[in-house]
């Protein structure tokens, strides 16, 4: 999970800033989820586009992507 988190954080997309901290949380049956925060500029990148890009690039490592919290300023 640490390797995957570092790969994701190193992804550069115009309008996206990753937070450097991440956490691993247990889900069930020995499975864990990875939580990483980011800031997205709406005008430059959409969440759906970002999700598709990451799932396509890391399809062997990422099963699904969900938004935990969302704030719009």
Protein Blocks (a to p, Z undefined) as FASTA:
>chain_A
ZZmmmmmmmpccehiacdfbdcdddfbehiacddddddddfklocfklmmmmmmmmmmmm
mmbdcdfbdcdZZ
